[in-house]
Amino acid sequence: MPLDGITLASVVHELSAAIKGGRIDKITQPEPDEVIINIRAGGANHKLLITANSGAPRLGLTTQAKTSPLKAPMFCMVLRKHLTSGRIMDIVQPEFERIVELHIEALDEMGDKSAKILLIEIMGKHSNMMLLDASRKILDSVKHVSLSVSAVRPILPGMAYTRPPSPDKHNPLGVTTQEGFFAVVCAGNLKVQQALYQRLNGISPVMATELCVRANVTCDTFMNDLTLNDKAQLYSVFSHTMAQVAGGEFCPCIYWDAQGRAADIAALPMQFFAHHTAEKYDSPSAMLEAFYARRDEAYRISQKTVDMRKLISTLLERCRKKAFAHERTLEEVKSRDTLRIKGELLTAYLYMVEKGATIFTATNFYDNTQVEITLDPNLTPAENAQRYFKLYNKQKRAFAALQEQMQKNQDDLTYLESVATAMETITDEADIAEVRAELASQGFAKRQTSSKNKKAPQAAKPLRYTSADGFEIYIGKNNTQNDNLTQRFAAPHDIWLHTKDIPGSHVIVVTGGKVPPHSTILEAANLAAYHSKARASAQVPVDYVARKHVKKPNGAKPGFVIYDSHKTVYVTPQETGL
């Protein structure tokens, strides 16, 4: 998700209002490519985060408190030398590029006022942060780029700063007429969406698509094929969008898809994401901080659960292989009754079987059909009959054992699928510890030995929502929580919900003795479907019933229950903001 020119413009607008004219108090560099600047402005203290991290380059105000290294890196020392006690005179975004310059006035070694520029280029893996003097000579950069790496644009102290090459691109804020707009975007006769982001600075492919959606123009239409009405509508949408940017009319949002993943961030309302959940923020800095904090947390949790995910995947594959082997064995023993019948026929017709015969044909007195029986000529007729009875009893015992093994394997498979679903709802350390302990209790993982000096994580808590009708709804995030909610927390007349024959969370509607309206049942059913293996499906069946009709069989695995007297509703899961 790129931090495009429009989103960056919203950050510049926010910073200009918050810290322009402010004085720099402190500079730290907690990460090799990240700087935090404390600024006193408007009677308040602000922390400006600037990072050239290749995976998350950005700048904005932050509330984070980060630990700095005991010895400041060289770039930090250079910034402190030139910028401490300096005043921020201006914040600009040149040519609507993904570049921001902080123009700072500070005192030099002689005590004279000196102009400096702290600049960040937000360009993915090529992102960089630099300090320039008044003549735009590079004093230092957080990433040095030598001539051997880039002969076109080296970045080293003492060299003159040049902007990244941006061929055939124009500043969209400088395009103020319809004729000028189409003179820019029609060059080369590209498709509309391509033309918008390839000919205009700061317009990302997603924003180019958004402009097409607003103008009701197909993205794949070639520019020269647009009608006069299409052109008028496209320019109208473009000019209105640029007027919003110039006027600072921003609405920072994170857009979430139905699977709970961030589809994109944007500084303007996006019709393109009309079917997504929009999470609005008071400022672009707050939006960026929330987005990257969640992304970093999700990454951290993902890294901490790699071993568990691998274990569960291995166990599931093992169970599926066992199920296949069981089916094959079942096919082999399904003819066991035929062996018994052959033994009975031989016993009944012993006097008719010739010694040394290899085949005997007898009439089956069960269905009056002819049965051909293979004989071992080295055995007597009675011994052949006993051989068939022994084979029958062996397969009978194998079938009985197989039924038991198949049921156990199916129980393990169902349980492990529920754990795999629970892995998708893990949000913190407590959830990880709870699922790990659950797997250990069932013999699927080794118990971890706790260190005396290691602080135990707090107990994990189920998700909690409030329906539009005011009823509290609780959702278990794993089987341990499911058991606690259903067996201990819920009252007999509370409503219990679960996806029908699909692994997922137990959901409890706390009724307080009241009868919840159907709208609350539908909201709770949506939550049950969303927190299940069928999250991405449509028309998911969800059973609901009073808690008193839900029982847990003795010895059943965590999360497993049986129930009756239930009703079923069908819902298409959607992320909810309850």
C-alpha positions in Angstrom: 0.0 0.0 0.0 1.9 3.1 -1.2 1.9 6.3 0.6 0.8 8.3 -2.5 1.1 12.0 -3.1 -2.4 12.8 -1.9 -2.0 11.0 1.4 1.4 12.7 1.8 -0.2 16.0 1.0 -2.6 15.4 3.9 0.3 14.8 6.2 2.1 18.0 5.1 -1.2 19.9 5.7 -1.4 18.5 9.2 2.3 19.1 10.0 2.1 22.7 8.7 -0.8 23.4 11.1 0.8 21.6 14.0 4.6 22.2 14.0 5.3 25.0 11.5 7.1 27.7 13.5 8.0 25.2 16.2 11.4 24.8 17.8 13.3 21.5 17.8 14.1 20.3 21.3 15.5 16.8 20.9 16.5 14.4 18.2 16.8 10.6 18.6 17.4 7.7 16.2 15.9 4.6 17.7 16.3 2.6 14.5 19.0 2.7 11.8 16.6 4.3 9.3 14.3 6.1 11.7 14.4 9.5 13.4 12.1 11.0 16.0 12.3 14.8 16.5 10.7 16.5 19.6 9.2 19.8 18.7 7.7 22.6 20.9 5.0 24.4 19.0 1.8 26.3 19.9 2.4 25.7 23.6 2.5 21.9 23.1 5.1 19.2 22.6 5.0 17.1 19.4 7.0 14.1 18.3 7.7 13.9 14.6 8.5 10.4 13.3 10.5 10.2 10.0 11.4 6.7 8.7 13.1 5.6 5.5 12.4 2.0 6.3 12.0 0.2 2.9 8.9 -1.6 4.1 7.1 1.3 5.7 8.6 4.7 4.7 6.6 7.6 6.1 6.5 10.7 8.3 3.9 12.0 10.7 3.2 12.9 14.3 3.5 10.0 16.8 2.7 9.1 20.4 5.2 6.2 20.4 7.9 6.1 23.1 10.9 4.3 21.6 14.2 3.4 23.3 17.2 5.0 21.7 20.7 3.3 21.5 23.2 4.4 24.2 25.5 5.7 21.5 23.8 7.9 18.9 24.4 6.9 15.2 26.4 9.3 13.1 23.4 10.6 11.2 21.7 11.4 14.5 24.8 13.3 15.6 24.9 15.3 12.4 21.2 16.2 12.8 21.8 17.3 16.4 24.7 19.4 15.4 22.8 21.3 12.7 19.2 21.3 13.8 19.0 21.4 17.6 17.1 24.5 18.8 16.3 25.2 15.1 12.9 26.6 14.1 10.8 24.9 11.4 10.1 27.7 8.9 8.2 25.7 6.2 7.1 22.2 5.2 6.7 21.6 1.5 5.9 18.8 -0.9 7.8 19.7 -4.1 5.9 19.2 -7.4 3.5 16.9 -5.6 6.2 14.2 -5.5 6.5 11.7 -2.7 9.1 13.9 -1.1 8.7 16.2 1.9 11.2 19.0 2.8 11.3 20.6 6.3 13.0 24.0 5.9 14.7 24.8 9.2 16.5 27.9 10.5 19.2 27.2 13.0 22.3 28.7 14.4 25.7 27.6 13.0 29.0 27.2 14.9 29.5 31.0 14.6 26.1 31.8 16.1 24.8 33.0 12.7 21.4 32.0 11.4 21.7 29.2 8.9 19.1 27.5 6.6 19.0 23.7 6.5 16.6 21.3 4.8 15.7 17.9 6.3 14.2 15.9 3.4 12.6 12.4 3.1 12.0 10.6 -0.1 9.3 8.0 0.1 10.1 5.5 -2.6 9.8 2.0 -1.4 13.2 0.2 -1.1 14.9 3.4 -2.4 13.5 5.6 0.4 16.0 7.9 2.0 16.4 10.7 4.5 18.9 13.5 4.0 20.1 16.8 5.5 20.9 19.5 3.0 22.5 23.0 3.5 21.1 26.2 1.9 22.8 25.4 -1.4 21.1 22.0 -1.4 24.4 20.2 -0.9 24.1 16.9 1.0 25.5 17.1 4.5 24.6 13.5 5.3 22.0 10.9 4.6 20.6 7.9 6.5 21.5 5.7 3.6 24.6 6.3 1.5 24.4 5.4 -2.2 27.8 5.1 -3.8 28.7 5.5 -7.5 29.1 1.7 -7.7 25.5 1.3 -6.7 24.0 4.2 -8.8 26.0 6.0 -11.3 22.9 8.1 -12.2 22.1 9.4 -8.7 24.7 8.8 -6.0 23.9 10.1 -2.5 26.9 10.9 -0.5 28.0 13.8 1.8 29.4 16.8 -0.1 27.5 16.0 -3.3 24.8 18.3 -4.8 21.2 17.0 -4.2 19.2 16.1 -7.3 15.6 14.9 -7.2 14.8 11.4 -8.4 14.1 11.3 -12.1 10.4 11.7 -12.9 10.1 11.6 -16.7 7.0 12.8 -18.4 5.2 13.5 -15.1 3.5 16.7 -14.1 2.3 18.3 -10.9 -1.4 17.7 -10.8 -2.0 20.9 -8.7 -0.5 22.8 -11.6 -3.0 21.4 -14.1 -5.8 23.9 -14.0 -7.6 23.7 -17.3 -9.3 20.9 -19.2 -7.1 21.5 -22.3 -4.0 21.4 -20.1 -5.2 18.2 -18.4 -5.8 16.3 -21.6 -2.6 17.6 -23.1 -0.8 15.9 -20.2 -2.7 12.6 -19.9 -3.4 12.0 -23.6 0.3 11.8 -24.5 1.0 8.3 -25.8 -2.7 7.3 -25.9 -2.5 5.1 -22.8 -5.5 3.6 -21.1 -7.2 6.0 -18.8 -6.1 4.5 -15.5 -2.5 4.1 -16.7 -2.4 7.7 -18.1 -3.5 9.2 -14.8 -0.8 7.5 -12.7 1.9 7.5 -15.3 1.5 11.2 -16.3 0.7 12.8 -13.0 2.9 13.0 -9.9 1.6 11.5 -6.7 -1.4 9.7 -8.2 -1.2 6.0 -7.3 -2.8 3.2 -9.4 -5.5 2.9 -6.8 -6.3 6.7 -6.8 -6.3 6.6 -10.6 -8.9 3.8 -10.4 -10.9 5.9 -7.9 -11.0 8.8 -10.4 -12.3 6.5 -13.1 -15.0 5.2 -10.7 -16.0 8.7 -9.8 -16.2 9.7 -13.4 -18.0 6.5 -14.4 -15.3 5.8 -17.0 -13.9 2.3 -17.7 -10.3 2.1 -16.6 -9.3 0.1 -19.7 -10.6 2.6 -22.2 -7.9 4.3 -24.2 -7.7 8.1 -23.8 -8.3 8.8 -27.5 -11.5 6.7 -27.3 -13.2 8.8 -24.6 -16.3 10.7 -25.7 -16.6 14.4 -25.1 -18.9 13.7 -22.2 -16.4 11.2 -20.7 -13.6 13.8 -21.0 -15.7 16.5 -19.3 -16.7 14.2 -16.5 -13.1 12.9 -16.0 -11.7 16.4 -15.8 -14.5 17.6 -13.5 -13.7 14.7 -11.1 -10.0 15.4 -11.3 -10.3 19.1 -10.7 -12.7 18.6 -7.8 -10.3 16.1 -6.2 -7.3 18.5 -6.6 -9.5 21.3 -5.1 -10.1 19.1 -2.1 -6.3 18.5 -1.7 -5.5 22.2 -2.2 -8.1 23.2 0.4 -7.1 20.6 2.9 -10.4 18.7 2.8 -9.1 15.4 3.9 -10.8 12.4 5.5 -8.2 9.9 6.6 -9.4 6.3 6.5 -8.2 2.7 6.6 -10.4 0.4 4.4 -10.8 -3.2 5.7 -12.0 -6.1 3.5 -14.4 -8.8 4.6 -11.4 -11.0 5.8 -10.3 -8.2 8.2 -7.3 -7.3 6.1 -6.4 -3.7 5.3 -7.2 -3.1 1.7 -5.7 0.4 1.6 -5.2 3.7 3.4 -6.5 6.9 1.9 -6.8 10.6 2.7 -10.0 11.1 0.7 -13.3 9.1 0.7 -13.0 6.3 -1.8 -16.0 5.1 -3.8 -13.7 2.3 -5.1 -13.9 0.8 -1.5 -17.6 1.2 -1.1 -18.0 -2.5 -0.1 -15.2 -2.3 2.5 -15.4 -1.1 6.1 -14.1 2.4 6.5 -12.3 3.2 9.8 -12.0 7.0 10.0 -9.3 8.9 11.9 -9.0 12.5 13.1 -5.6 13.0 11.4 -3.5 11.3 8.7 -0.7 10.8 11.4 -3.2 8.8 13.6 -4.3 6.8 10.6 -0.7 5.9 9.6 0.3 5.1 13.2 -2.7 2.8 13.6 -2.2 1.1 10.3 1.5 0.4 10.8 1.1 -0.5 14.4 -1.5 -3.2 13.5 0.6 -4.4 10.6 3.7 -4.6 12.8 1.7 -6.4 15.5 0.2 -8.8 13.0 3.7 -9.5 11.7 5.0 -10.1 15.2 2.2 -12.4 16.1 2.7 -14.3 12.8 6.3 -14.8 13.5 5.6 -16.0 17.1 3.1 -18.6 15.8 5.1 -20.0 12.9 5.9 -23.2 14.8 2.3 -23.7 15.9 1.0 -23.2 12.4 3.5 -25.6 11.0 2.7 -28.2 13.7 -1.1 -27.9 13.1 -0.6 -28.1 9.3 1.5 -31.3 9.8 -1.0 -32.9 12.1 -3.9 -32.1 9.8 -2.1 -33.6 6.9 -1.3 -36.7 9.0 -5.0 -37.0 9.9 -6.1 -36.7 6.3 -3.6 -39.4 5.2 -4.9 -41.7 8.0 -8.5 -41.1 6.8 -7.5 -42.1 3.3 -5.8 -45.3 4.6 -8.8 -46.1 6.8 -11.1 -45.8 3.8 -8.8 -48.2 1.8 -8.8 -50.7 4.7 -12.6 -50.4 5.0 -12.9 -51.3 1.4 -10.8 -54.4 2.0 -12.9 -55.7 4.9 -16.4 -54.8 3.6 -16.7 -58.4 2.2 -16.2 -60.1 5.6 -19.8 -61.4 5.7 -19.1 -63.3 2.5 -16.3 -65.1 4.3 -18.6 -66.2 7.1 -21.3 -67.3 4.6 -18.7 -69.4 2.7 -17.6 -71.0 6.0 -21.2 -71.8 6.9 -21.9 -73.3 3.4 -18.9 -75.5 3.6 -19.9 -76.7 7.1 -23.5 -77.4 5.9 -22.3 -79.3 2.7 -19.2 -81.1 4.1 -20.4 -84.4 2.9 -20.6 -83.1 -0.7 -17.0 -81.6 -0.7 -14.5 -83.9 -2.3 -11.1 -84.2 -0.6 -8.4 -82.4 -2.6 -10.9 -80.2 -4.5 -9.9 -76.6 -5.3 -13.4 -75.2 -6.0 -16.8 -76.1 -4.6 -20.1 -74.6 -5.8 -22.9 -74.4 -3.3 -26.4 -72.9 -3.2 -26.6 -70.0 -0.7 -29.5 -70.8 1.5 -29.8 -67.0 2.4 -30.7 -65.8 -1.1 -30.8 -69.0 -3.1 -27.9 -68.0 -5.4 -24.9 -70.1 -6.5 -21.7 -69.4 -4.6 -18.3 -70.5 -5.8 -15.9 -71.2 -2.9 -12.2 -71.5 -3.4 -10.6 -74.4 -1.5 -7.1 -75.2 -0.3 -6.5 -78.8 -1.6 -4.0 -79.4 1.2 -6.8 -79.0 3.8 -9.7 -81.1 4.6 -13.2 -79.7 3.9 -13.7 -79.0 7.7 -10.3 -77.2 7.8 -11.3 -75.1 4.8 -14.5 -74.1 6.6 -12.5 -73.2 9.7 -10.1 -71.2 7.5 -13.0 -69.1 6.2 -14.3 -68.5 9.8 -10.8 -67.4 10.9 -10.5 -65.0 8.0 -14.0 -63.7 8.9 -13.3 -63.2 12.6 -10.0 -61.5 11.7 -11.7 -59.0 9.4 -14.5 -58.6 11.9 -12.1 -57.6 14.6 -10.2 -55.4 12.1 -13.5 -53.7 11.2 -14.4 -53.0 14.9 -11.0 -51.6 15.6 -11.1 -49.6 12.4 -14.4 -48.0 13.3 -12.9 -46.9 16.6 -9.7 -45.6 14.9 -11.8 -43.8 12.2 -13.9 -42.0 14.9 -10.8 -41.0 16.9 -9.1 -39.7 13.7 -12.2 -37.8 12.7 -12.4 -36.3 16.2 -8.8 -35.2 15.9 -9.3 -33.8 12.5 -12.4 -31.8 13.6 -10.5 -30.5 16.6 -7.4 -29.5 14.7 -9.5 -27.7 12.1 -11.1 -25.7 14.9 -7.6 -24.9 16.3 -6.5 -23.8 12.8 -9.5 -21.5 12.6 -8.6 -20.2 16.1 -5.1 -19.3 14.9 -6.7 -16.7 12.6 -8.2 -14.8 15.6 -5.0 -14.6 17.7 -4.3 -11.0 18.6 -1.9 -11.1 21.5 0.6 -13.1 23.6 -2.2 -14.4 25.9 -4.0 -15.9 22.9 -0.8 -17.6 21.8 -0.1 -19.0 25.2 -3.7 -20.3 25.6 -3.7 -22.1 22.3 -0.3 -23.6 22.9 -1.4 -24.9 26.3 -4.5 -26.3 24.8 -2.5 -28.3 22.2 -0.2 -29.6 24.9 -3.2 -30.7 27.1 -4.5 -32.8 24.2 -1.1 -34.3 23.6 -0.4 -32.6 20.3 2.5 -30.4 21.5 5.1 -30.5 24.3 4.3 -28.6 27.4 6.5 -25.6 27.8 8.5 -25.3 31.0 7.9 -22.0 32.7 10.8 -20.0 33.8 10.7 -18.6 37.4 11.9 -15.2 36.2 9.6 -15.1 33.2 6.3 -13.2 33.7 3.3 -15.2 32.8 1.0 -13.6 30.2 -2.3 -12.3 31.3 -5.3 -14.5 30.7 -6.7 -14.1 27.3 -10.2 -12.6 27.0 -13.0 -13.3 24.5 -14.1 -10.7 22.1 -17.0 -8.5 23.3 -19.5 -6.5 21.3 -22.8 -4.8 21.9 -25.6 -5.3 19.4 -27.6 -2.4 18.0 -30.4 -3.4 20.4 -28.1 -3.2 23.4 -27.4 -6.9 24.1 -23.8 -7.9 24.9 -22.3 -10.5 22.6 -19.2 -12.6 23.5 -17.1 -14.5 21.0 -14.5 -17.2 22.0 -11.2 -16.8 20.2 -10.1 -20.5 20.8 -11.5 -23.7 22.2 -10.5 -22.9 25.7 -12.4 -19.7 25.6 -15.3 -21.5 23.8 -15.6 -24.0 26.7 -15.4 -21.2 29.3 -18.0 -19.1 27.6 -20.4 -22.0 27.0 -19.9 -24.1 30.1 -19.2 -21.5 32.8 -20.0 -18.0 31.7 -23.3 -18.3 29.9 -26.6 -18.5 31.8 -29.2 -21.2 30.9 -31.4 -18.7 29.0 -28.6 -16.9 27.1 -28.4 -17.6 23.4 -25.6 -19.8 22.1 -24.6 -19.7 18.4 -22.3 -21.7 16.2 -21.8 -22.3 12.4 -23.5 -25.5 11.4 -20.9 -28.3 11.0 -18.2 -25.7 10.3 -15.2 -25.0 12.7 -15.6 -21.7 14.4 -16.1 -19.7 17.6 -18.8 -20.2 20.2 -20.9 -17.0 20.4 -23.0 -16.1 23.4 -25.7 -13.4 23.5 -26.3 -12.4 27.1 -30.1 -12.0 27.4 -30.5 -11.1 31.1 -33.7 -13.0 31.0 -35.1 -11.1 28.1 -36.0 -12.3 24.6 -33.5 -10.7 22.2 -35.0 -9.4 18.9 -34.3 -11.2 15.7 -32.0 -8.4 14.6 -29.7 -9.2 17.5 -29.7 -12.9 16.6 -28.7 -11.9 13.0 -25.9 -9.7 14.3 -24.6 -12.5 16.5 -25.0 -15.0 13.7 -22.9 -12.7 11.5 -20.2 -12.6 14.1 -20.3 -16.4 14.4 -20.0 -16.8 10.6 -17.2 -14.2 10.4 -15.2 -15.9 13.2 -15.4 -19.3 11.5 -13.8 -21.3 8.7 -16.6 -20.0 6.4 -15.6 -16.3 6.8 -15.2 -15.9 3.0 -18.4 -17.9 2.1 -21.9 -16.7 1.4 -25.1 -17.9 3.0 -23.4 -19.6 5.9 -25.7 -21.7 8.1 -25.6 -20.7 11.8 -27.4 -22.6 14.5 -28.7 -20.9 17.6 -30.4 -22.2 20.7 -30.8 -21.4 24.4 -27.6 -22.3 26.3 -29.5 -24.9 28.5 -29.8 -27.1 25.4 -26.1 -27.3 24.8 -24.2 -30.1 26.4 -20.5 -31.2 26.5 -20.1 -35.0 26.4 -17.7 -36.5 29.0 -14.2 -36.8 27.7 -14.9 -34.6 24.6 -12.2 -32.4 23.2 -12.1 -28.7 24.0 -14.7 -26.8 22.2 -16.8 -29.8 21.3 -20.5 -29.8 22.3 -23.8 -31.4 21.3 -27.1 -29.6 21.2 -30.8 -29.9 20.2 -34.0 -27.9 19.8 -32.0 -25.4 17.7 -33.0 -23.1 14.8 -30.9 -22.1 11.8 -30.3 -18.7 10.1 -28.2 -18.1 7.0 -25.9 -15.1 6.8 -23.1 -13.8 4.5 -20.3 -12.8 6.9 -19.3 -9.2 7.0 -16.8 -7.4 9.2 -18.8 -5.5 11.8 -18.1 -2.3 13.7 -20.4 -3.2 16.6 
